[in-house]
Amino acid sequence: MADVQLTDFPSLFSLKGKVAVITGGSRGLGLTAASAILQAGASKVFITSRKAAACEEACKALNALPNLSPGAVAIPAPADSATLAGVEDLVAQVRRHTDRVDILFANAGASWGEAFDTHPDSAFAKVMDLNVKAVFNTIRLFAPLLEKAGSAADPSRVLIMGSVAGIGIGTLGAQGTYGYSASKAAVIHLGRNLAVELGPRHVTVNSICPGFFPSKMANGLLELSGGVDKLGKQNPLGRLGKPEDIAGVVVYLTSRAGAYVNGEAIALDGSAVWARGQLGSAGESKL
């Protein structure tokens, strides 16, 4: 039967020869994504963050991975993606090495935790600028390179780092992350708009929305929320996220396997965001 024959199934999740740019890629989930993309066969992965030394250190570790494709390389590209000038500089650095970009992961972001009554205007503005406006500028300025690489059969891919805080209720109280939650809700919806805008240009746009993953950015909030063990036990799957969980979704969305996925926001938290809203046995809400 013809229906059982799949076109080149062994390469469905391959990223052979792809060129990727990852903002905020020198640590945390961005570095995990870079490792996954390289190990899936990408030829070039540009790692960017504000600190040049951090980019160099990350690329050194990535280039030492034992199972990379021949000639595959991680390239440091330090830049401040929070500013328009910084994004312009990043694009110029990438153009010196390539005339196309297959994958752009807008991952750089910031958070701020403080009580509602004392939450500073400057902190709220900083978080919104980096988590929303800078993401828009990054995608807009990389669009020509993305369009150069994309086709109807194999579009270029944009990934946006969202959060389940942009889907459900984020952290409230003494360490309330009001700007962060608002920014992630905004950037998820920005992604949906750009998916429709850029789809005809052969560029897909999707958001990844993690819950708690142990990382430098999240560790403080993890402890304030009860620690890894407590939060893991509260999760329907009995644990927090692992690097391989991020890696799997990143490779899926950026490979041929995810070529028809566009405008989605994939929650990656073991359904914890939904479990918080369940009703108890006596009908009381656990929200």
C-alpha positions in Angstrom: 0.0 0.0 0.0 1.3 3.4 -0.9 0.2 5.0 2.4 2.8 3.1 4.4 5.7 4.5 2.4 7.2 7.6 4.1 9.6 9.8 2.2 13.2 9.4 3.5 12.0 8.5 7.0 15.6 8.0 8.4 16.3 11.8 7.9 13.0 13.0 9.4 14.7 14.5 12.4 18.0 15.3 10.8 19.4 18.9 10.7 22.3 18.0 8.4 23.9 21.1 6.9 21.6 23.6 8.7 22.8 27.0 9.9 21.5 28.2 13.3 21.6 31.3 15.4 20.8 31.1 19.1 20.5 34.3 21.2 21.3 33.8 24.9 23.0 30.5 23.8 26.0 30.6 26.1 24.2 28.9 29.1 21.0 27.3 30.3 18.3 26.1 28.0 19.9 28.1 25.1 23.1 26.1 25.4 21.1 22.8 25.6 19.4 23.8 22.4 22.7 24.6 20.7 24.0 21.1 21.7 20.9 19.4 20.3 21.0 21.3 17.0 24.7 20.6 16.5 24.4 16.9 17.4 21.4 16.6 15.0 23.7 17.5 12.2 23.8 21.3 11.8 26.9 22.6 10.1 27.1 26.0 11.9 25.6 27.2 15.1 26.2 30.8 16.2 26.2 31.4 19.9 25.5 34.9 21.1 25.2 36.6 24.4 26.5 39.9 25.8 29.7 38.5 27.3 32.3 37.4 24.8 34.1 35.1 27.2 30.9 33.2 27.9 30.3 32.7 24.1 33.9 31.5 23.7 33.6 29.1 26.6 30.3 27.7 25.3 31.6 27.2 21.8 34.7 25.4 23.2 32.5 22.9 25.0 30.2 22.5 22.0 33.0 21.9 19.6 34.4 19.2 21.8 31.3 17.1 21.5 32.3 13.7 20.1 29.5 13.1 17.6 29.4 16.2 15.4 29.2 16.0 11.7 32.5 16.6 9.8 33.2 20.3 9.7 30.4 21.2 12.1 31.3 24.2 14.2 29.9 26.4 17.0 30.9 30.0 16.3 30.9 32.8 19.0 29.1 36.0 18.1 28.9 38.2 21.2 26.3 40.9 20.9 23.8 42.7 23.1 20.5 41.6 21.5 18.6 43.8 23.9 19.4 46.8 21.7 18.6 47.4 18.0 22.3 48.3 17.4 23.3 45.0 19.1 21.0 43.0 16.9 22.3 44.8 13.8 25.9 43.9 14.9 24.9 40.3 15.4 23.4 40.1 11.9 26.6 41.6 10.5 28.7 39.0 12.3 26.6 36.2 11.0 26.7 37.5 7.4 30.5 37.4 7.5 30.2 33.6 7.7 27.1 32.7 5.7 24.5 34.1 3.4 21.6 32.2 4.9 20.1 31.1 8.3 17.9 28.0 8.5 17.1 28.3 12.3 16.8 31.3 14.6 16.2 30.7 18.3 15.2 33.9 20.0 16.1 32.7 23.5 17.7 35.6 25.3 15.5 36.9 28.1 15.3 38.3 31.6 13.2 38.2 34.7 12.6 40.3 37.8 11.0 39.2 41.1 9.5 41.7 43.5 6.3 42.4 45.4 3.5 44.1 43.6 3.4 47.2 45.7 7.1 48.0 45.2 7.7 46.5 41.8 9.9 49.1 40.0 8.9 50.6 36.7 12.4 50.4 35.4 12.5 46.6 36.0 9.2 46.0 34.3 10.3 48.1 31.3 13.6 46.2 31.0 11.9 42.8 31.1 9.4 43.8 28.4 12.1 45.4 26.2 14.3 42.3 26.2 11.6 39.6 26.2 9.3 41.2 23.6 10.7 44.1 21.6 14.2 42.6 21.2 12.6 39.3 20.0 10.7 41.2 17.4 13.8 43.1 16.3 15.8 40.0 16.1 13.3 38.1 13.9 12.8 41.2 11.7 16.4 41.8 11.1 17.2 38.1 10.4 14.2 37.7 8.1 16.2 38.2 4.9 18.7 35.5 5.8 15.8 33.2 6.9 13.9 33.8 3.6 17.1 33.0 1.7 17.2 29.5 3.2 13.5 28.6 3.3 11.4 26.7 0.8 7.8 25.5 0.6 8.9 21.9 1.4 11.5 22.9 4.0 10.8 26.3 5.5 13.2 28.1 7.7 12.4 28.0 11.4 12.1 30.6 14.1 11.8 29.4 17.7 10.8 31.8 20.5 11.5 31.1 24.1 8.1 31.5 25.8 7.2 30.1 29.3 4.2 28.5 30.9 4.1 31.8 32.9 2.7 33.3 29.7 0.0 30.6 29.5 -1.1 30.2 33.2 -0.6 32.3 36.3 3.1 33.1 37.0 4.8 33.7 40.3 2.9 36.1 42.7 3.6 37.5 46.1 7.0 38.7 47.5 8.9 37.6 44.4 6.1 38.3 41.9 7.3 38.1 38.3 4.6 40.4 36.8 6.6 41.8 34.0 8.0 38.4 33.1 4.6 36.7 32.9 3.2 39.6 30.9 6.2 39.6 28.5 5.9 35.8 27.9 2.1 36.1 27.1 2.9 38.9 24.7 5.8 37.1 22.9 3.7 34.0 22.5 1.0 36.0 20.8 3.7 37.9 18.8 4.8 34.4 17.6 1.3 33.6 16.3 1.1 36.9 14.4 4.6 36.4 12.9 3.7 32.8 11.9 0.9 34.1 9.7 3.0 37.0 8.4 6.1 35.0 7.6 4.5 31.7 6.6 4.1 32.8 2.9 7.8 33.7 3.0 8.6 30.0 3.9 9.4 30.8 7.5 7.6 29.1 10.4 7.4 30.6 13.9 6.7 28.6 17.0 7.2 29.2 20.8 8.6 26.7 23.3 7.1 27.3 26.8 9.0 25.5 29.5 8.0 25.1 33.1 10.6 24.6 35.8 14.0 23.4 34.4 16.9 23.6 36.8 19.1 26.4 35.4 21.0 29.5 36.6 18.1 31.7 35.8 15.5 29.5 37.5 17.4 28.2 40.5 16.6 31.1 42.8 12.9 30.8 42.0 13.0 27.1 42.3 14.2 27.4 45.9 11.7 30.1 46.8 8.9 27.8 45.4 9.9 24.8 47.6 12.9 23.3 45.9 13.4 20.6 43.2 12.1 17.7 45.2 8.9 19.4 46.3 8.1 20.8 42.8 8.9 17.5 41.2 6.5 15.6 43.5 3.8 18.2 42.6 4.2 17.6 38.9 1.8 15.1 37.3 4.9 13.3 35.8 6.7 13.3 39.2 9.7 15.3 38.1 11.0 18.6 36.7 12.3 19.1 33.1 15.6 17.6 31.9 17.9 18.9 29.1 16.8 16.1 26.8 13.2 17.3 27.1 14.2 20.7 25.6 16.5 19.0 23.1 13.7 16.8 21.8 11.3 19.6 21.1 13.9 21.8 19.6 15.0 19.1 17.1 11.4 18.2 16.3 10.4 21.8 15.5 13.6 22.6 13.5 13.7 19.4 11.5 11.6 18.1 8.6 9.4 16.4 11.2 8.1 19.8 12.3 7.9 21.5 8.9 4.1 21.8 9.0 3.9 23.1 12.6 3.4 26.9 12.6 2.1 29.4 15.1 2.1 27.0 18.0 3.1 27.5 21.7 4.2 24.1 23.1 4.0 23.8 26.9 6.9 21.8 28.2 6.2 21.2 31.8 4.6 17.8 32.3 1.2 19.5 32.3 1.9 21.2 35.7 0.4 24.4 34.4 -2.9 22.6 33.9 -2.8 20.6 37.1 -2.7 23.8 39.2 -6.2 24.5 38.0 -7.8 21.2 38.8 -10.7 20.8 41.3 -10.1 18.8 44.5 -12.2 16.0 45.6 -14.5 18.3 47.6 -14.9 20.7 44.7 -12.4 23.2 45.9 -10.1 24.8 43.3 -6.3 24.2 43.6 -5.6 27.4 41.9 
